[in-house]
Amino acid sequence: MTSTSTQAERTLRAASSVGTIIEWYDFFVFASAAALVFDRAFFPRVEPLVGVLLGLMTYAVGFVTRPVGGIVFGILGDRVGRKRALVWSLVLMGLATVAVGLVPTYATIGLAAPALLVLLRLLQGVAVGGEVGGALLLVTETLSRERRGLWSAWPMIGGAVGNLLSAGMLALLGATLGEARFVAWGWRVAFVASGLLIVVGVWVRRRVEESPLYRAYVARRAGRPRLSLGGTLAEHWRAMLTVLFVKAGENALFYVFTTFFVVYVTRVLHRPRALALGGTLVSSVVEVGAIFAAGALSDRVGRRPVTALGLAGAAVWAFVLFPVCARGSEAAVLGAAAVGGLVHGVIVGGMSAFFVELFPTAARYTGFSVGYQLATVGAGAVAPLIGVALLGRFGSTVPVSAYAAAMALPGLVALWRARETAGTDLARVA
């Protein structure tokens, strides 16, 4: 391997992770702010719990447009290239996120404030809908198949690191400014700062070469009709359902472990916001290591057993997490959050290369993104809302845990019925 190719591979891995980190930072800073301050900034005239639910609903609507983004950027990625689609999605996310930080409060413009918030969240959903598929494909279609599980970890740490950065930024602002100034205007800094991150992300991504597998596909298919969206859905529906069920379980567990966790610790247990955000920080750090370790393990033992282990472990932990938080010390809360990050990271590390290997080059971006993003609507969008509603109805976290565990079951069945894909030569299914 030449030093030039080594440098190109390092640039690719860095670009894939930096871009996803920035996009997920933008997405998660909204989720954290929705749980912490949006009820007071945009819904001040309702009961506190109702205000929290309304704040979380503005967060949830972003998932509605994620399948739209998956389709739009999936088609673009399959037709004009992975690289272009990724740059465009990053720019859209950055503009929408900076704009959120500039939206006036309810006290200033009334109902127009939450309306603008929802509109910008919808644009965020479109942008992030096209992000993960393109970044993952660019890496897995370029680097060696023998370590594809490990390589796929680079773009997939974006969620954990983005969550870490968003929680860290909000925790820093809260500690520096104090409660009153943080609620009044300090939270906006976390959104406006995204503008600088986007400039860096676009610069890094423009330095990356297009996937050689995709370039070969374009040359081979020159002049031939392309597979339509309907054709992709008809030909690859089984693979898309597999992605959908596994992703739905992973996503529901993730948002119960993160967004609902923040709501539960701060609004139900009435413990410090710094503790909840600290738990998110610790969880995210642990998850990054788990994603890399699980991705490398999946190269040795297969994608399916690693992913199944993570889903089963997370389902069990859903019943342990909240009792520990309710009865434990601050250290116990941080430790419980860390275990949540560990088991979730195992799922992500196992499933990422698996999803890519289920599709041919012609339909990979679209097929992957449609299944992946549809799952987020039925799972990630509603998980914190369902959690808060179940807690309010039953006064216990047991129904919340049962819901999270139940969401993992279809994914486990889908894994059992799917074929093992580790070691697949993507050029042969191009």
C-alpha positions in Angstrom: 0.0 0.0 0.0 1.5 3.3 -1.0 1.7 6.3 1.3 -0.6 8.2 -1.1 -3.4 5.6 -0.9 -2.9 5.5 2.9 -3.3 9.3 3.1 -6.4 9.1 0.9 -7.9 6.4 3.1 -7.2 8.5 6.2 -8.8 11.5 4.6 -11.8 9.5 3.7 -12.3 8.1 7.2 -11.9 11.5 8.7 -14.3 13.1 6.2 -16.9 10.5 6.8 -16.8 10.8 10.5 -16.5 14.6 10.7 -19.4 15.2 8.4 -21.7 12.8 10.3 -20.6 14.2 13.6 -21.5 17.7 12.5 -24.9 16.7 11.1 -25.8 14.7 14.2 -24.6 17.5 16.5 -27.1 19.7 14.7 -29.9 17.1 15.0 -29.2 16.2 18.7 -28.7 19.8 20.0 -32.3 20.3 18.9 -33.4 17.2 20.8 -31.5 18.2 24.0 -32.9 21.8 23.8 -36.4 20.4 23.3 -36.1 18.4 26.5 -34.6 21.2 28.5 -35.8 24.7 27.4 -38.2 24.7 24.5 -41.2 24.3 26.8 -40.4 27.7 28.4 -39.2 29.5 25.3 -42.0 28.4 22.9 -44.8 26.9 25.0 -44.9 29.0 28.2 -48.7 29.1 28.6 -49.4 25.4 29.2 -48.9 23.0 32.1 -45.2 22.0 32.6 -45.6 18.4 31.5 -47.7 19.4 28.5 -45.0 21.9 27.6 -42.3 19.2 27.7 -44.5 17.0 25.5 -45.0 19.9 23.0 -41.3 20.6 23.0 -40.6 17.0 22.3 -43.2 17.0 19.5 -41.2 19.8 17.7 -38.2 17.4 18.0 -40.3 14.5 16.8 -41.6 16.1 13.6 -38.0 16.1 12.2 -38.3 12.4 11.8 -41.4 12.7 9.5 -39.2 14.2 6.7 -36.3 11.9 7.2 -37.7 9.3 4.7 -38.2 12.2 2.3 -34.5 13.0 2.7 -33.6 9.4 2.4 -35.5 9.2 -0.9 -34.3 12.5 -2.3 -30.7 12.1 -1.4 -30.8 8.4 -2.0 -31.8 9.0 -5.6 -29.3 11.8 -6.0 -26.6 9.6 -4.5 -27.3 6.7 -6.9 -27.6 9.0 -9.9 -25.0 11.9 -9.4 -22.7 10.3 -6.8 -22.3 9.8 -3.1 -20.0 12.8 -2.6 -22.3 15.4 -4.1 -25.3 14.2 -2.1 -23.3 14.3 1.1 -22.1 17.9 0.6 -25.6 19.1 -0.3 -27.2 17.4 2.8 -24.6 19.0 5.1 -25.2 22.5 3.7 -29.0 22.1 4.2 -28.6 20.9 7.8 -26.3 23.8 8.6 -28.6 26.5 7.3 -31.6 25.0 9.1 -29.7 24.7 12.4 -28.3 28.2 12.5 -31.8 29.5 11.7 -33.2 27.7 14.8 -30.9 29.7 16.9 -32.3 32.9 15.5 -36.1 32.1 15.9 -37.8 34.6 18.2 -39.6 33.2 21.3 -43.4 32.9 21.8 -43.3 36.1 23.9 -42.0 38.0 20.9 -44.0 36.7 17.9 -46.6 34.4 19.4 -47.6 31.2 17.6 -45.4 32.1 14.7 -42.4 31.1 16.9 -43.3 27.3 17.3 -44.5 27.3 13.7 -41.0 28.4 12.5 -39.4 26.0 14.8 -41.3 23.1 13.3 -40.6 24.2 9.7 -36.8 24.3 10.4 -37.0 20.9 12.2 -38.6 19.5 9.1 -35.7 20.8 7.0 -33.3 19.2 9.5 -35.1 15.9 9.0 -34.7 16.1 5.2 -30.9 16.8 5.6 -30.1 14.0 8.1 -32.2 11.6 6.1 -29.6 11.6 3.3 -26.6 11.8 5.6 -25.9 8.4 7.1 -26.4 6.3 4.0 -24.0 8.4 1.9 -21.3 8.6 4.4 -21.4 4.9 5.2 -21.5 3.9 1.5 -18.6 6.1 0.6 -16.4 4.3 3.2 -17.6 0.8 2.6 -17.5 1.0 -1.1 -13.9 2.3 -1.1 -12.0 0.4 1.7 -11.2 -3.3 2.0 -14.0 -5.8 2.6 -11.9 -7.8 5.1 -12.2 -5.0 7.6 -15.5 -3.5 6.4 -17.1 -3.8 9.8 -14.3 -1.7 11.4 -14.3 0.8 8.5 -18.1 1.3 8.8 -17.6 2.4 12.4 -16.0 5.7 11.3 -19.1 7.3 9.9 -21.4 5.6 12.4 -19.7 7.2 15.4 -21.2 10.5 14.2 -24.4 9.9 16.2 -22.5 9.2 19.5 -20.0 12.0 19.1 -22.6 14.5 17.8 -24.7 13.7 20.9 -21.6 14.1 23.1 -20.8 17.5 21.5 -24.4 18.8 21.7 -24.8 17.7 25.4 -21.3 19.1 26.2 -22.1 22.4 24.5 -25.4 22.8 26.4 -23.8 21.7 29.7 -21.0 24.3 29.2 -23.4 27.1 28.4 -25.6 26.2 31.3 -22.7 26.1 33.8 -21.2 29.3 32.4 -24.3 31.4 32.0 -26.5 30.2 34.8 -30.1 29.0 34.6 -31.8 32.4 33.8 -29.5 33.5 31.0 -29.3 29.9 29.6 -33.1 29.7 29.2 -33.4 33.3 28.0 -30.8 33.2 25.2 -27.8 31.0 26.0 -29.1 27.8 24.4 -29.1 29.7 21.0 -25.3 29.8 21.0 -25.2 26.0 20.5 -27.3 26.4 17.3 -25.6 29.4 15.8 -22.1 27.9 16.4 -23.1 25.2 13.9 -22.4 27.6 11.1 -18.6 27.3 11.7 -18.8 23.6 11.9 -20.6 23.3 8.6 -17.8 25.3 6.8 -15.2 22.9 8.2 -17.4 19.9 7.2 -17.9 21.0 3.6 -14.2 21.8 3.2 -13.3 18.3 4.4 -15.8 16.5 2.3 -14.9 18.3 -0.9 -11.4 16.8 -0.6 -12.7 13.2 -0.8 -12.7 11.2 -4.0 -15.9 9.5 -5.2 -16.4 5.8 -4.5 -14.4 3.7 -7.0 -17.2 1.1 -6.9 -19.7 3.8 -7.9 -17.5 5.2 -10.6 -17.1 1.7 -12.1 -20.9 1.2 -11.9 -21.5 4.5 -13.8 -19.0 3.6 -16.5 -20.6 0.1 -16.9 -24.2 1.4 -17.0 -23.5 4.4 -19.3 -26.5 4.8 -21.7 -28.7 2.2 -19.9 -31.9 3.1 -18.1 -31.5 3.5 -14.3 -33.6 1.6 -11.8 -36.5 3.8 -10.7 -37.6 4.2 -7.1 -40.5 1.9 -7.7 -38.1 -0.7 -9.2 -35.8 -0.4 -6.2 -38.7 -1.0 -3.8 -40.0 -3.9 -5.8 -36.7 -5.7 -6.2 -35.2 -5.2 -2.8 -38.2 -5.0 -0.4 -36.9 -7.9 1.7 -33.6 -6.2 2.4 -35.4 -3.0 3.1 -37.7 -4.7 5.6 -34.6 -6.2 7.3 -33.1 -2.8 7.6 -36.3 -1.3 8.8 -37.0 -3.8 11.7 -33.4 -3.9 13.0 -33.1 -0.1 12.8 -36.5 0.4 14.5 -35.4 -1.6 17.5 -32.0 0.1 17.7 -33.6 3.6 17.3 -36.3 3.1 19.9 -33.8 1.9 22.4 -31.4 4.8 21.6 -33.9 7.5 22.2 -35.3 6.0 25.3 -31.7 5.8 26.6 -30.9 9.4 25.6 -33.7 11.9 25.1 -36.2 10.2 27.5 -33.4 9.7 30.0 -32.7 13.4 30.1 -36.4 14.1 30.6 -36.7 11.5 33.3 -33.7 12.6 35.3 -34.4 16.3 35.1 -38.2 16.6 35.1 -39.3 13.4 37.1 -36.4 12.8 39.5 -35.7 16.6 39.7 -32.0 16.0 39.7 -29.6 18.6 38.2 -29.5 19.2 34.5 -25.7 18.8 34.7 -26.2 15.2 35.9 -28.5 14.3 33.0 -26.1 15.9 30.4 -23.2 14.3 32.2 -24.8 10.9 31.7 -25.3 11.6 28.0 -21.6 12.6 27.8 -20.3 9.4 29.5 -22.7 7.3 27.5 -21.5 8.8 24.2 -17.8 8.3 25.0 -18.4 4.6 25.9 -20.5 4.1 22.8 -17.8 5.3 20.4 -15.5 2.6 21.7 -18.2 0.0 21.6 -19.0 0.8 17.9 -15.4 0.3 16.9 -15.0 -2.9 18.9 -18.3 -4.4 17.7 -17.5 -3.4 14.1 -14.2 -5.2 14.3 -15.8 -8.2 16.0 -18.4 -8.4 13.2 -15.5 -8.9 10.7 -14.5 -12.0 12.7 -17.7 -13.7 13.8 -20.4 -12.1 11.5 -22.8 -9.2 11.5 -25.9 -11.0 12.7 -24.6 -12.4 16.0 -23.0 -9.1 17.1 -26.1 -7.1 16.2 -28.4 -9.6 18.0 -26.2 -9.5 21.1 -26.5 -5.8 21.2 -30.3 -5.8 20.7 -30.9 -8.4 23.4 -28.5 -6.7 25.8 -30.2 -3.3 25.3 -33.6 -4.8 25.8 -32.6 -6.2 29.2 -30.9 -3.0 30.2 -34.0 -1.0 29.5 -35.5 -2.6 32.7 -32.4 -1.8 34.8 -31.5 1.8 33.7 -34.3 3.8 35.3 -34.5 2.0 38.7 -30.8 2.6 39.1 -31.3 6.3 38.3 -34.2 6.6 40.7 -32.4 5.0 43.7 -28.7 5.4 42.9 -26.1 8.1 43.6 -24.8 10.4 40.9 -22.0 7.9 40.1 -24.7 5.2 39.7 -26.6 7.4 37.2 -23.5 8.0 35.2 -22.6 4.3 35.3 -26.1 3.3 34.2 -26.0 5.7 31.3 -22.6 4.3 30.3 -23.9 0.7 30.1 -26.7 2.0 27.9 -24.1 3.5 25.5 -22.2 0.2 25.6 -25.1 -2.0 24.5 -26.4 0.5 22.0 -22.9 0.8 20.5 -22.7 -3.0 20.0 -25.9 -2.8 17.9 -24.6 0.0 15.7 -21.2 -1.6 15.2 -22.8 -4.9 14.1 -25.6 -3.6 11.9 -23.8 -0.9 9.8 -21.8 -3.0 7.4 -24.6 -5.5 7.4 -27.1 -3.0 6.0 -24.7 -1.9 3.2 -24.0 -5.5 2.1 -27.7 -6.3 1.6 -27.9 -4.1 -1.6 -26.3 -3.8 -5.0 -24.5 -0.6 -6.1 -27.4 0.5 -8.3 -29.9 0.6 -5.4 -27.6 0.8 -2.4 -28.1 4.4 -1.4 -31.8 4.5 -2.0 -32.6 1.1 -0.6 -30.6 1.6 2.5 -31.9 5.1 3.1 -35.5 4.3 2.6 -35.5 1.3 5.0 -33.3 3.1 7.5 -35.2 6.4 7.6 -38.7 4.8 7.6 -37.6 3.0 10.8 -36.8 6.3 12.5 -40.3 7.6 12.0 -41.9 4.6 13.6 -39.3 4.4 16.4 -37.1 7.3 17.1 -39.7 10.0 16.5 -42.2 8.6 19.0 -40.0 6.8 21.6 -39.5 9.8 23.9 -43.2 10.8 23.5 -44.4 7.3 24.2 -42.0 7.2 27.2 -43.4 10.4 28.7 -47.0 9.4 28.0 -46.5 5.9 29.6 -44.8 7.4 32.6 -47.7 9.9 33.0 -50.3 7.3 32.6 -48.9 4.6 34.9 -46.5 6.5 37.1 -43.8 3.9 36.5 -41.0 3.3 34.1 -41.7 -0.4 33.8 -44.2 0.2 30.8 -41.5 2.4 29.2 -38.9 -0.4 29.5 -41.4 -3.0 28.2 -42.1 -0.8 25.2 -38.4 -0.4 24.4 -37.7 -4.1 24.8 -40.7 -5.0 22.6 -39.3 -2.8 19.8 -36.2 -5.0 19.8 -38.1 -8.2 19.1 -38.9 -7.7 15.3 -35.3 -6.8 14.7 -34.1 -10.1 16.4 -36.5 -12.0 14.2 -35.4 -10.2 11.1 -31.7 -11.0 11.9 -32.6 -14.7 12.5 -34.2 -14.9 9.0 -31.6 -12.9 7.1 -28.5 -14.2 5.5 -25.0 -13.5 6.9 -23.2 -10.9 4.8 -19.8 -10.6 6.3 -17.1 -10.8 3.7 -19.4 -10.0 0.8 -17.7 -8.7 -2.3 -19.6 -5.6 -3.2 -18.3 -5.5 -6.7 -20.0 -8.8 -7.3 -23.4 -7.4 -6.4 -22.9 -4.2 -8.3 
